[in-house]
C-alpha cells in the first residue's frame, strides 16, 4: 500500500494536506512549498529503502522533540526538480518542494521509514477539496440573497 499525500488546500506555491500511510497507521498534517520552486509536483514517487538521513543539529529538519531527519524521495516521472524529500518541518515553516510533517513528534514516521524492507511508493494527489478561491465564491452571499430567519428585532422574535 502506498504512502499518500492528499493535497487539500492550494495557495499559490504552497500546498497543505494530509500524509497517510494506512499500512503503518500513520496520518499527519503536512505542507509543501512555498520556498524555492514551490510545492512538489503532483505524481508518483519512490521512497527508497536506506535513503533516510540523520540531520541532527539542522533545525529546518527537526520536530519539536528533537527528531532531525530527511527521507529522500525520487520522482517516477520526468522533472528538473531534485533534492526532494520528506522531513519534519522545523525552523521557518515551509519547504523548498519537500513534504514537511507538521507534527510536533515525528518519531513514528522516522521509525516506519527506517524499517523499510523495500522501496515504497508515494502518491501526491489533489483530494478534490475546495481551494481558497472556490471557497470564497461559496461563502460570499449574493446581494439578492434573503435570509429566512426573522429579523433580530422584538417584532421578528414574536412572530
Secondary structure, DSSP 8 states (H G I E B T S, - for coil): --EEEEEEEEETTEEEEEEEEGGGTEEEEEEE-BSTT-S--SEEEEEEEEEEEE-TT-GGGB-TTS-BEEEEEEESS--S--S-EEEE--SSS-BSSSEEE--S--HHHHHHHHT-SS-EEEEEEE-----HHHHHHHHS--TT----S--SSHHHHT-
